[in-house]
Amino acid sequence: MERPNHIGGPFISVISPIYGCKDTLREFCNRLEETLTKITEHFEIILVDDASPDIAWEVIIALASKDSRIKGIQLSRNFGQHYAITAGLEYAAGEWIVVIDCDLQDRPEEILNLYQTAKNGYDIVHGQRIQRKDNFIKKAFSFLFYRLLSFLTGLKQDSTIANFGIYHRKAIQAVCTMQDKLRYFPSMIQWVGFKKTSIPVEHDARTCGKSSYSFRQLARLSLDVILASSDKPLRLTVKLGILIALLAFVYAILNVFRYFSGEIEVMGWTSLIISIWFLAGVIIILIGIVGLYIGKIFDSVKGRPKFIVCQTLNITNKQDV
């Protein structure tokens, strides 16, 4: 039976953002407790209520009143899944930290396999969902998003890997020191490095509710993550501008030769209008991209907190991570 390095503290902390899954919370916590006790009695389950529209907080209160190892954090409003994860990470005290969603698509029983793999000297072990039980549209969009994110950030991203995994405290400490205003846990844990691996895990179908991400929200998240993670879009626009300038120069030289050879007496109105509208569109796109980056800078300099905690359960003080 594993014990924590510091007396009286948990050995494993489990972080789960809660939004719209009140019906699964009791089963989720029961399965977690059943699994974690096979590793250690010293664990904590931190449920972060991201202003769930159902009565999830009341369920969390009931669960926490029966077991002090179940802890609750209620955010003042809906900040988003990855901000809720960040809140949980900053309160976690375990030597090992597990991040898992509460909808039971990620099986709590897989934590045993993740931990056994981590004992082989890994600081980060991701759960790799080889056979995702999601609909075709969600899987296709996820695949395209991760391919685009990999291209624009230079970090290898895998569409079969999300938040679920086990992480050593030193990796989580590194993530918590990152001052990025936009929080996206998979790319942040990827960026900090450390010795990592992934293992295949079972992925179940959703038993209740539906994904809190609409197509529009996923598209917005994609844009935010790309802008926050890389300046490659700006560099690509510079290359596009150079390419357009080169093509325009070649076209100009071609028309000079055609003019002196007598093939052209009057330049065409159609080509002129097309060129004007095309270049105007490109310029507007470039200005828009620059504007998006300026907007992100504006958000950063405000200095607002990443999240606001409304109240907590079974938590005496914020952990120093």
Phi and psi in degrees as GROMACS dihedral restraints (atoms count N, CA, C in turn):
[ dihedral_restraints ]
;  ai    aj    ak    al  type     phi  dphi    fc
    3     4     5     6     1   -74.0    20    10
    4     5     6     7     1   147.5    20    10
    6     7     8     9     1  -127.8    20    10
    7     8     9    10     1   156.1    20    10
    9    10    11    12     1   -69.6    20    10
   10    11    12    13     1   156.6    20    10
   12    13    14    15     1   -72.5    20    10
   13    14    15    16     1   -26.7    20    10
   15    16    17    18     1  -110.6    20    10
   16    17    18    19     1   136.0    20    10
   18    19    20    21     1   -62.7    20    10
   19    20    21    22     1   132.6    20    10
   21    22    23    24     1    84.3    20    10
   22    23    24    25     1    -8.1    20    10
   24    25    26    27     1   -98.4    20    10
   25    26    27    28     1   165.8    20    10
   27    28    29    30     1   -75.2    20    10
   28    29    30    31     1   151.0    20    10
   30    31    32    33     1   -89.7    20    10
   31    32    33    34     1   -35.9    20    10
   33    34    35    36     1  -126.8    20    10
   34    35    36    37     1   132.3    20    10
   36    37    38    39     1  -112.4    20    10
   37    38    39    40     1   133.0    20    10
   39    40    41    42     1  -111.3    20    10
   40    41    42    43     1   125.1    20    10
   42    43    44    45     1  -109.7    20    10
   43    44    45    46     1   130.4    20    10
   45    46    47    48     1  -140.6    20    10
   46    47    48    49     1   120.0    20    10
   48    49    50    51     1   -75.0    20    10
   49    50    51    52     1   136.7    20    10
   51    52    53    54     1  -114.7    20    10
   52    53    54    55     1   122.8    20    10
   54    55    56    57     1  -155.6    20    10
   55    56    57    58     1   110.7    20    10
   57    58    59    60     1    69.5    20    10
   58    59    60    61     1    26.9    20    10
   60    61    62    63     1  -132.1    20    10
   61    62    63    64     1    40.6    20    10
   63    64    65    66     1   -61.5    20    10
   64    65    66    67     1   -31.2    20    10
   66    67    68    69     1   -70.7    20    10
   67    68    69    70     1   -17.8    20    10
   69    70    71    72     1  -101.6    20    10
   70    71    72    73     1    -7.0    20    10
   72    73    74    75     1   -62.3    20    10
   73    74    75    76     1   -44.1    20    10
   75    76    77    78     1   -64.9    20    10
   76    77    78    79     1   -47.1    20    10
   78    79    80    81     1   -63.6    20    10
   79    80    81    82     1   -39.4    20    10
   81    82    83    84     1   -58.8    20    10
   82    83    84    85     1   -49.2    20    10
   84    85    86    87     1   -68.0    20    10
   85    86    87    88     1   -38.2    20    10
   87    88    89    90     1   -61.6    20    10
   88    89    90    91     1   -45.0    20    10
   90    91    92    93     1   -68.3    20    10
   91    92    93    94     1   -34.7    20    10
   93    94    95    96     1   -64.7    20    10
   94    95    96    97     1   -47.8    20    10
   96    97    98    99     1   -61.3    20    10
   97    98    99   100     1   -42.1    20    10
   99   100   101   102     1   -62.3    20    10
  100   101   102   103     1   -38.0    20    10
  102   103   104   105     1   -76.5    20    10
  103   104   105   106     1   -46.7    20    10
  105   106   107   108     1   -67.2    20    10
  106   107   108   109     1   -32.1    20    10
  108   109   110   111     1   -66.7    20    10
  109   110   111   112     1   -17.0    20    10
  111   112   113   114     1   -76.6    20    10
  112   113   114   115     1   -14.2    20    10
  114   115   116   117     1  -103.7    20    10
  115   116   117   118     1   -49.5    20    10
  117   118   119   120     1  -162.4    20    10
  118   119   120   121     1   154.9    20    10
  120   121   122   123     1   -85.4    20    10
  121   122   123   124     1   -12.3    20    10
  123   124   125   126     1   -97.0    20    10
  124   125   126   127     1    87.2    20    10
  126   127   128   129     1  -144.1    20    10
  127   128   129   130     1   165.6    20    10
  129   130   131   132     1  -139.0    20    10
  130   131   132   133     1   146.0    20    10
  132   133   134   135     1  -117.5    20    10
  133   134   135   136     1   113.3    20    10
  135   136   137   138     1  -104.4    20    10
  136   137   138   139     1   112.1    20    10
  138   139   140   141     1  -101.5    20    10
  139   140   141   142     1   118.8    20    10
  141   142   143   144     1  -105.1    20    10
  142   143   144   145     1   108.3    20    10
  144   145   146   147     1   -80.8    20    10
  145   146   147   148     1   108.0    20    10
  147   148   149   150     1   -90.1    20    10
  148   149   150   151     1    57.0    20    10
  150   151   152   153     1    51.9    20    10
  151   152   153   154     1    51.6    20    10
  153   154   155   156     1   -60.2    20    10
  154   155   156   157     1   136.4    20    10
  156   157   158   159     1   -72.1    20    10
  157   158   159   160     1   -13.8    20    10
  159   160   161   162     1   -94.3    20    10
  160   161   162   163     1  -162.2    20    10
  162   163   164   165     1   -97.1    20    10
  163   164   165   166     1    39.5    20    10
  165   166   167   168     1   -59.2    20    10
  166   167   168   169     1   -37.4    20    10
  168   169   170   171     1   -64.6    20    10
  169   170   171   172     1   -37.0    20    10
  171   172   173   174     1   -63.5    20    10
  172   173   174   175     1   -37.9    20    10
  174   175   176   177     1   -66.5    20    10
  175   176   177   178     1   -41.2    20    10
  177   178   179   180     1   -62.6    20    10
  178   179   180   181     1   -40.9    20    10
  180   181   182   183     1   -59.4    20    10
  181   182   183   184     1   -43.9    20    10
  183   184   185   186     1   -65.0    20    10
  184   185   186   187     1   -42.2    20    10
  186   187   188   189     1   -66.5    20    10
  187   188   189   190     1   -42.9    20    10
  189   190   191   192     1   -68.5    20    10
  190   191   192   193     1   -28.6    20    10
  192   193   194   195     1   -70.9    20    10
  193   194   195   196     1   -23.2    20    10
  195   196   197   198     1   -92.9    20    10
  196   197   198   199     1   -22.2    20    10
  198   199   200   201     1  -145.8    20    10
  199   200   201   202     1   115.7    20    10
  201   202   203   204     1   -68.0    20    10
  202   203   204   205     1   -14.9    20    10
  204   205   206   207     1   -76.8    20    10
  205   206   207   208     1   -14.3    20    10
  207   208   209   210     1   -92.1    20    10
  208   209   210   211     1   121.4    20    10
  210   211   212   213     1  -120.7    20    10
  211   212   213   214     1   148.4    20    10
  213   214   215   216     1  -123.5    20    10
  214   215   216   217     1   142.9    20    10
  216   217   218   219     1  -130.1    20    10
  217   218   219   220     1   123.5    20    10
  219   220   221   222     1  -109.5    20    10
  220   221   222   223     1   121.3    20    10
  222   223   224   225     1   -83.2    20    10
  223   224   225   226     1   153.0    20    10
  225   226   227   228     1   -70.2    20    10
  226   227   228   229     1   -21.7    20    10
  228   229   230   231     1  -158.6    20    10
  229   230   231   232     1   179.7    20    10
  231   232   233   234     1   -78.8    20    10
  232   233   234   235     1   107.5    20    10
  234   235   236   237     1   -94.8    20    10
  235   236   237   238     1   -22.5    20    10
  237   238   239   240     1   117.7    20    10
  238   239   240   241     1   155.0    20    10
  240   241   242   243     1   -54.6    20    10
  241   242   243   244     1   -46.2    20    10
  243   244   245   246     1   -77.2    20    10
  244   245   246   247     1   -23.1    20    10
  246   247   248   249     1   -74.2    20    10
  247   248   249   250     1   -35.8    20    10
  249   250   251   252     1   -64.9    20    10
  250   251   252   253     1   -40.0    20    10
  252   253   254   255     1   -61.4    20    10
  253   254   255   256     1   -43.9    20    10
  255   256   257   258     1   -59.0    20    10
  256   257   258   259     1   -42.4    20    10
  258   259   260   261     1   -60.0    20    10
  259   260   261   262     1   -45.5    20    10
  261   262   263   264     1   -62.7    20    10
  262   263   264   265     1   -40.9    20    10
  264   265   266   267     1   -63.0    20    10
  265   266   267   268     1   -37.2    20    10
  267   268   269   270     1   -74.9    20    10
  268   269   270   271     1   -15.1    20    10
  270   271   272   273     1  -102.8    20    10
  271   272   273   274     1    -9.8    20    10
  273   274   275   276     1   -71.8    20    10
  274   275   276   277     1   141.8    20    10
  276   277   278   279     1  -118.9    20    10
  277   278   279   280     1     0.0    20    10
  279   280   281   282     1   -76.1    20    10
  280   281   282   283     1   158.1    20    10
  282   283   284   285     1   -69.0    20    10
  283   284   285   286     1   -38.0    20    10
  285   286   287   288     1  -117.6    20    10
  286   287   288   289     1   141.0    20    10
  288   289   290   291     1  -126.6    20    10
  289   290   291   292     1   127.5    20    10
  291   292   293   294     1  -107.3    20    10
  292   293   294   295     1   134.0    20    10
  294   295   296   297     1  -112.7    20    10
  295   296   297   298     1   126.0    20    10
  297   298   299   300     1  -151.6    20    10
  298   299   300   301     1   141.8    20    10
  300   301   302   303     1   -77.4    20    10
  301   302   303   304     1   157.4    20    10
  303   304   305   306     1   -94.9    20    10
  304   305   306   307     1     3.3    20    10
  306   307   308   309     1   -83.1    20    10
  307   308   309   310     1     1.9    20    10
  309   310   311   312     1    68.9    20    10
  310   311   312   313     1    11.9    20    10
  312   313   314   315     1   -70.8    20    10
  313   314   315   316     1   -38.0    20    10
  315   316   317   318     1   -87.8    20    10
  316   317   318   319     1   123.7    20    10
  318   319   320   321     1   -80.4    20    10
  319   320   321   322     1   123.5    20    10
  321   322   323   324     1   -56.4    20    10
  322   323   324   325     1   -29.9    20    10
  324   325   326   327     1   -62.6    20    10
  325   326   327   328     1   -22.3    20    10
  327   328   329   330     1   -72.0    20    10
  328   329   330   331     1   -12.9    20    10
  330   331   332   333     1   -59.9    20    10
  331   332   333   334     1   -33.9    20    10
  333   334   335   336     1   -58.4    20    10
  334   335   336   337     1   -46.5    20    10
  336   337   338   339     1   -66.8    20    10
  337   338   339   340     1   -38.6    20    10
  339   340   341   342     1   -62.6    20    10
  340   341   342   343     1   -43.1    20    10
  342   343   344   345     1   -68.8    20    10
  343   344   345   346     1   -41.7    20    10
  345   346   347   348     1   -60.6    20    10
  346   347   348   349     1   -37.4    20    10
  348   349   350   351     1   -69.2    20    10
  349   350   351   352     1   -40.4    20    10
  351   352   353   354     1   -61.7    20    10
  352   353   354   355     1   -31.9    20    10
  354   355   356   357     1   -65.6    20    10
  355   356   357   358     1   -13.1    20    10
  357   358   359   360     1   -83.3    20    10
  358   359   360   361     1    10.2    20    10
  360   361   362   363     1   107.8    20    10
  361   362   363   364     1    13.3    20    10
  363   364   365   366     1   -96.6    20    10
  364   365   366   367     1   142.6    20    10
  366   367   368   369     1   -90.3    20    10
  367   368   369   370     1   -24.6    20    10
  369   370   371   372     1  -136.3    20    10
  370   371   372   373     1   126.1    20    10
  372   373   374   375     1  -127.9    20    10
  373   374   375   376     1   113.5    20    10
  375   376   377   378     1   -88.6    20    10
  376   377   378   379     1   146.7    20    10
  378   379   380   381     1   -88.4    20    10
  379   380   381   382     1   120.1    20    10
  381   382   383   384     1  -101.7    20    10
  382   383   384   385     1   114.0    20    10
  384   385   386   387     1   -84.6    20    10
  385   386   387   388     1    87.9    20    10
  387   388   389   390     1   -64.7    20    10
  388   389   390   391     1   -43.3    20    10
  390   391   392   393     1  -117.1    20    10
  391   392   393   394     1    89.3    20    10
  393   394   395   396     1   -72.5    20    10
  394   395   396   397     1   134.9    20    10
  396   397   398   399     1   -95.9    20    10
  397   398   399   400     1    51.5    20    10
  399   400   401   402     1  -114.7    20    10
  400   401   402   403     1   164.7    20    10
  402   403   404   405     1   -71.2    20    10
  403   404   405   406     1   164.8    20    10
  405   406   407   408     1   -61.1    20    10
  406   407   408   409     1   -40.7    20    10
  408   409   410   411     1   -63.7    20    10
  409   410   411   412     1   -44.2    20    10
  411   412   413   414     1   -64.8    20    10
  412   413   414   415     1   -41.7    20    10
  414   415   416   417     1   -66.9    20    10
  415   416   417   418     1   -39.5    20    10
  417   418   419   420     1   -66.0    20    10
  418   419   420   421     1   -44.9    20    10
  420   421   422   423     1   -64.3    20    10
  421   422   423   424     1   -40.4    20    10
  423   424   425   426     1   -62.1    20    10
  424   425   426   427     1   -42.6    20    10
  426   427   428   429     1   -62.1    20    10
  427   428   429   430     1   -46.7    20    10
  429   430   431   432     1   -64.6    20    10
  430   431   432   433     1   -40.7    20    10
  432   433   434   435     1   -61.2    20    10
  433   434   435   436     1   -47.1    20    10
  435   436   437   438     1   -69.9    20    10
  436   437   438   439     1   -33.9    20    10
  438   439   440   441     1   -64.3    20    10
  439   440   441   442     1   -44.0    20    10
  441   442   443   444     1   -65.9    20    10
  442   443   444   445     1   -41.5    20    10
  444   445   446   447     1   -63.6    20    10
  445   446   447   448     1   -40.1    20    10
  447   448   449   450     1   -62.3    20    10
  448   449   450   451     1   -42.5    20    10
  450   451   452   453     1   -65.7    20    10
  451   452   453   454     1   -42.3    20    10
  453   454   455   456     1   -84.7    20    10
  454   455   456   457     1   -23.0    20    10
  456   457   458   459     1  -102.3    20    10
  457   458   459   460     1   -19.0    20    10
  459   460   461   462     1    79.6    20    10
  460   461   462   463     1     2.4    20    10
  462   463   464   465     1  -103.4    20    10
  463   464   465   466     1   136.2    20    10
  465   466   467   468     1   -70.5    20    10
  466   467   468   469     1   119.5    20    10
  468   469   470   471     1  -116.8    20    10
  469   470   471   472     1   140.4    20    10
  471   472   473   474     1  -119.2    20    10
  472   473   474   475     1   124.6    20    10
  474   475   476   477     1   -68.5    20    10
  475   476   477   478     1   -15.5    20    10
  477   478   479   480     1   -87.5    20    10
  478   479   480   481     1    -4.5    20    10
  480   481   482   483     1  -116.3    20    10
  481   482   483   484     1   129.0    20    10
  483   484   485   486     1  -124.3    20    10
  484   485   486   487     1  -123.7    20    10
  486   487   488   489     1   -86.8    20    10
  487   488   489   490     1   -28.7    20    10
  489   490   491   492     1   -63.9    20    10
  490   491   492   493     1   124.0    20    10
  492   493   494   495     1   174.4    20    10
  493   494   495   496     1   175.9    20    10
  495   496   497   498     1  -120.2    20    10
  496   497   498   499     1   137.2    20    10
  498   499   500   501     1  -134.8    20    10
  499   500   501   502     1   134.6    20    10
  501   502   503   504     1   -71.0    20    10
  502   503   504   505     1   153.4    20    10
  504   505   506   507     1   -57.1    20    10
  505   506   507   508     1   -36.0    20    10
  507   508   509   510     1   -67.5    20    10
  508   509   510   511     1   -31.1    20    10
  510   511   512   513     1   -69.3    20    10
  511   512   513   514     1   -41.2    20    10
  513   514   515   516     1   -68.1    20    10
  514   515   516   517     1   -36.7    20    10
  516   517   518   519     1   -58.8    20    10
  517   518   519   520     1   -41.1    20    10
  519   520   521   522     1   -64.4    20    10
  520   521   522   523     1   -40.6    20    10
  522   523   524   525     1   -63.7    20    10
  523   524   525   526     1   -42.4    20    10
  525   526   527   528     1   -68.8    20    10
  526   527   528   529     1   -23.1    20    10
  528   529   530   531     1   -80.1    20    10
  529   530   531   532     1   -13.3    20    10
  531   532   533   534     1   -69.0    20    10
  532   533   534   535     1   131.3    20    10
  534   535   536   537     1   -95.2    20    10
  535   536   537   538     1    12.4    20    10
  537   538   539   540     1   -57.3    20    10
  538   539   540   541     1   129.4    20    10
  540   541   542   543     1   -70.9    20    10
  541   542   543   544     1   -36.7    20    10
  543   544   545   546     1   -89.4    20    10
  544   545   546   547     1   122.2    20    10
  546   547   548   549     1  -104.6    20    10
  547   548   549   550     1   123.0    20    10
  549   550   551   552     1  -138.7    20    10
  550   551   552   553     1   100.9    20    10
  552   553   554   555     1   -57.2    20    10
  553   554   555   556     1   -46.5    20    10
  555   556   557   558     1   -57.1    20    10
  556   557   558   559     1   -42.0    20    10
  558   559   560   561     1   -75.1    20    10
  559   560   561   562     1   -31.2    20    10
  561   562   563   564     1   -70.2    20    10
  562   563   564   565     1   -43.3    20    10
  564   565   566   567     1   -69.8    20    10
  565   566   567   568     1   -26.6    20    10
  567   568   569   570     1   -70.9    20    10
  568   569   570   571     1   -38.5    20    10
  570   571   572   573     1   -69.9    20    10
  571   572   573   574     1   -35.0    20    10
  573   574   575   576     1   -70.2    20    10
  574   575   576   577     1   -16.1    20    10
  576   577   578   579     1    86.2    20    10
  577   578   579   580     1  -132.3    20    10
  579   580   581   582     1    71.1    20    10
  580   581   582   583     1   169.5    20    10
  582   583   584   585     1   -78.0    20    10
  583   584   585   586     1   120.0    20    10
  585   586   587   588     1  -134.5    20    10
  586   587   588   589     1   158.9    20    10
  588   589   590   591     1  -154.2    20    10
  589   590   591   592     1   177.7    20    10
  591   592   593   594     1  -139.8    20    10
  592   593   594   595     1   150.3    20    10
  594   595   596   597     1  -131.2    20    10
  595   596   597   598     1   148.9    20    10
  597   598   599   600     1   -68.6    20    10
  598   599   600   601     1   139.2    20    10
  600   601   602   603     1  -131.8    20    10
  601   602   603   604     1   156.0    20    10
  603   604   605   606     1   -73.4    20    10
  604   605   606   607     1   140.3    20    10
  606   607   608   609     1  -125.4    20    10
  607   608   609   610     1   121.2    20    10
  609   610   611   612     1   -96.4    20    10
  610   611   612   613     1   161.7    20    10
  612   613   614   615     1   -73.7    20    10
  613   614   615   616     1   153.2    20    10
  615   616   617   618     1   -66.2    20    10
  616   617   618   619     1   130.4    20    10
  618   619   620   621     1   -94.7    20    10
  619   620   621   622     1   -20.8    20    10
  621   622   623   624     1  -153.6    20    10
  622   623   624   625     1   155.9    20    10
  624   625   626   627     1    66.8    20    10
  625   626   627   628     1  -166.7    20    10
  627   628   629   630     1  -143.0    20    10
  628   629   630   631     1   166.5    20    10
  630   631   632   633     1   -58.5    20    10
  631   632   633   634     1   138.6    20    10
  633   634   635   636     1   -78.3    20    10
  634   635   636   637     1    -4.8    20    10
  636   637   638   639     1   -99.8    20    10
  637   638   639   640     1   116.9    20    10
  639   640   641   642     1   -83.7    20    10
  640   641   642   643     1   170.2    20    10
  642   643   644   645     1   -59.3    20    10
  643   644   645   646     1   -40.6    20    10
  645   646   647   648     1   -64.2    20    10
  646   647   648   649     1   -41.2    20    10
  648   649   650   651     1   -66.6    20    10
  649   650   651   652     1   -38.9    20    10
  651   652   653   654     1   -64.8    20    10
  652   653   654   655     1   -41.0    20    10
  654   655   656   657     1   -63.8    20    10
  655   656   657   658     1   -41.4    20    10
  657   658   659   660     1   -66.3    20    10
  658   659   660   661     1   -41.6    20    10
  660   661   662   663     1   -60.9    20    10
  661   662   663   664     1   -42.3    20    10
  663   664   665   666     1   -58.0    20    10
  664   665   666   667     1   -48.0    20    10
  666   667   668   669     1   -63.1    20    10
  667   668   669   670     1   -43.5    20    10
  669   670   671   672     1   -62.8    20    10
  670   671   672   673     1   -44.5    20    10
  672   673   674   675     1   -64.4    20    10
  673   674   675   676     1   -42.3    20    10
  675   676   677   678     1   -63.8    20    10
  676   677   678   679     1   -44.9    20    10
  678   679   680   681     1   -66.7    20    10
  679   680   681   682     1   -34.7    20    10
  681   682   683   684     1   -80.1    20    10
  682   683   684   685     1   -21.2    20    10
  684   685   686   687     1  -100.9    20    10
  685   686   687   688     1   -17.6    20    10
  687   688   689   690     1  -156.7    20    10
  688   689   690   691     1   150.8    20    10
  690   691   692   693     1  -102.9    20    10
  691   692   693   694     1    14.6    20    10
  693   694   695   696     1   -61.7    20    10
  694   695   696   697     1   -36.3    20    10
  696   697   698   699     1   -56.3    20    10
  697   698   699   700     1   -36.6    20    10
  699   700   701   702     1   -66.1    20    10
  700   701   702   703     1   -42.3    20    10
  702   703   704   705     1   -67.8    20    10
  703   704   705   706     1   -33.2    20    10
  705   706   707   708     1   -67.2    20    10
  706   707   708   709     1   -35.4    20    10
  708   709   710   711     1   -67.2    20    10
  709   710   711   712     1   -34.2    20    10
  711   712   713   714     1   -64.0    20    10
  712   713   714   715     1   -43.7    20    10
  714   715   716   717     1   -63.9    20    10
  715   716   717   718     1   -38.6    20    10
  717   718   719   720     1   -63.4    20    10
  718   719   720   721     1   -41.9    20    10
  720   721   722   723     1   -62.3    20    10
  721   722   723   724     1   -41.9    20    10
  723   724   725   726     1   -64.1    20    10
  724   725   726   727     1   -42.1    20    10
  726   727   728   729     1   -61.9    20    10
  727   728   729   730     1   -44.6    20    10
  729   730   731   732     1   -63.4    20    10
  730   731   732   733     1   -40.5    20    10
  732   733   734   735     1   -63.1    20    10
  733   734   735   736     1   -41.0    20    10
  735   736   737   738     1   -65.6    20    10
  736   737   738   739     1   -43.4    20    10
  738   739   740   741     1   -64.0    20    10
  739   740   741   742     1   -40.4    20    10
  741   742   743   744     1   -63.8    20    10
  742   743   744   745     1   -38.7    20    10
  744   745   746   747     1   -65.6    20    10
  745   746   747   748     1   -44.4    20    10
  747   748   749   750     1   -62.6    20    10
  748   749   750   751     1   -41.7    20    10
  750   751   752   753     1   -64.8    20    10
  751   752   753   754     1   -38.7    20    10
  753   754   755   756     1   -64.7    20    10
  754   755   756   757     1   -45.0    20    10
  756   757   758   759     1   -60.9    20    10
  757   758   759   760     1   -41.9    20    10
  759   760   761   762     1   -60.7    20    10
  760   761   762   763     1   -43.6    20    10
  762   763   764   765     1   -70.2    20    10
  763   764   765   766     1   -30.3    20    10
  765   766   767   768     1   -62.9    20    10
  766   767   768   769     1   -45.0    20    10
  768   769   770   771     1   -63.1    20    10
  769   770   771   772     1   -41.9    20    10
  771   772   773   774     1   -64.8    20    10
  772   773   774   775     1   -35.8    20    10
  774   775   776   777     1   -67.2    20    10
  775   776   777   778     1   -46.5    20    10
  777   778   779   780     1   -72.7    20    10
  778   779   780   781     1   -21.0    20    10
  780   781   782   783     1   -85.9    20    10
  781   782   783   784     1    -2.5    20    10
  783   784   785   786     1    87.6    20    10
  784   785   786   787     1     6.2    20    10
  786   787   788   789     1   -76.8    20    10
  787   788   789   790     1   -25.4    20    10
  789   790   791   792     1  -124.1    20    10
  790   791   792   793     1   124.2    20    10
  792   793   794   795     1  -102.4    20    10
  793   794   795   796     1   -41.2    20    10
  795   796   797   798     1  -132.7    20    10
  796   797   798   799     1   130.7    20    10
  798   799   800   801     1   -63.8    20    10
  799   800   801   802     1   143.1    20    10
  801   802   803   804     1   -73.3    20    10
  802   803   804   805     1   140.6    20    10
  804   805   806   807     1   -69.2    20    10
  805   806   807   808     1   -36.9    20    10
  807   808   809   810     1   -62.4    20    10
  808   809   810   811     1   -48.2    20    10
  810   811   812   813     1   -63.9    20    10
  811   812   813   814     1   -34.2    20    10
  813   814   815   816     1   -66.2    20    10
  814   815   816   817     1   -46.1    20    10
  816   817   818   819     1   -65.7    20    10
  817   818   819   820     1   -43.0    20    10
  819   820   821   822     1   -59.9    20    10
  820   821   822   823     1   -42.9    20    10
  822   823   824   825     1   -63.2    20    10
  823   824   825   826     1   -42.9    20    10
  825   826   827   828     1   -62.9    20    10
  826   827   828   829     1   -49.3    20    10
  828   829   830   831     1   -66.4    20    10
  829   830   831   832     1   -37.7    20    10
  831   832   833   834     1   -64.1    20    10
  832   833   834   835     1   -50.0    20    10
  834   835   836   837     1   -65.8    20    10
  835   836   837   838     1   -36.2    20    10
  837   838   839   840     1   -63.0    20    10
  838   839   840   841     1   -41.4    20    10
  840   841   842   843     1   -62.7    20    10
  841   842   843   844     1   -43.5    20    10
  843   844   845   846     1   -63.0    20    10
  844   845   846   847     1   -43.1    20    10
  846   847   848   849     1   -62.5    20    10
  847   848   849   850     1   -43.1    20    10
  849   850   851   852     1   -63.3    20    10
  850   851   852   853     1   -40.2    20    10
  852   853   854   855     1   -61.9    20    10
  853   854   855   856     1   -45.1    20    10
  855   856   857   858     1   -62.8    20    10
  856   857   858   859     1   -43.7    20    10
  858   859   860   861     1   -63.0    20    10
  859   860   861   862     1   -39.0    20    10
  861   862   863   864     1   -62.6    20    10
  862   863   864   865     1   -42.7    20    10
  864   865   866   867     1   -63.5    20    10
  865   866   867   868     1   -45.7    20    10
  867   868   869   870     1   -60.7    20    10
  868   869   870   871     1   -40.5    20    10
  870   871   872   873     1   -61.9    20    10
  871   872   873   874     1   -38.1    20    10
  873   874   875   876     1   -62.9    20    10
  874   875   876   877     1   -42.2    20    10
  876   877   878   879     1   -65.1    20    10
  877   878   879   880     1   -40.2    20    10
  879   880   881   882     1   -62.7    20    10
  880   881   882   883     1   -38.5    20    10
  882   883   884   885     1   -61.3    20    10
  883   884   885   886     1   -40.6    20    10
  885   886   887   888     1   -66.4    20    10
  886   887   888   889     1   -37.0    20    10
  888   889   890   891     1   -63.4    20    10
  889   890   891   892     1   -41.9    20    10
  891   892   893   894     1   -59.6    20    10
  892   893   894   895     1   -43.6    20    10
  894   895   896   897     1   -62.9    20    10
  895   896   897   898     1   -37.3    20    10
  897   898   899   900     1   -69.9    20    10
  898   899   900   901     1   -41.0    20    10
  900   901   902   903     1   -74.7    20    10
  901   902   903   904     1   -10.7    20    10
  903   904   905   906     1   -63.9    20    10
  904   905   906   907     1   -31.1    20    10
  906   907   908   909     1    73.7    20    10
  907   908   909   910     1    22.2    20    10
  909   910   911   912     1   -73.3    20    10
  910   911   912   913     1   152.3    20    10
  912   913   914   915     1   -67.1    20    10
  913   914   915   916     1   154.3    20    10
  915   916   917   918     1   -68.9    20    10
  916   917   918   919     1   -29.6    20    10
  918   919   920   921     1  -158.1    20    10
  919   920   921   922     1   164.0    20    10
  921   922   923   924     1  -126.9    20    10
  922   923   924   925     1   125.0    20    10
  924   925   926   927     1   -88.8    20    10
  925   926   927   928     1   126.9    20    10
  927   928   929   930     1   -84.5    20    10
  928   929   930   931     1   -49.3    20    10
  930   931   932   933     1  -159.3    20    10
  931   932   933   934     1   162.3    20    10
  933   934   935   936     1  -131.1    20    10
  934   935   936   937     1   161.2    20    10
  936   937   938   939     1  -128.1    20    10
  937   938   939   940     1   131.8    20    10
  939   940   941   942     1    59.7    20    10
  940   941   942   943     1    23.6    20    10
  942   943   944   945     1  -119.2    20    10
  943   944   945   946     1   120.3    20    10
  945   946   947   948     1   -83.7    20    10
  946   947   948   949     1   -39.7    20    10
  948   949   950   951     1  -157.6    20    10
  949   950   951   952     1   161.8    20    10
  951   952   953   954     1   -72.5    20    10
  952   953   954   955     1   134.8    20    10
  954   955   956   957     1   -75.3    20    10
  955   956   957   958     1   149.9    20    10
  957   958   959   960     1   -89.2    20    10
  958   959   960   961     1    94.6    20    10
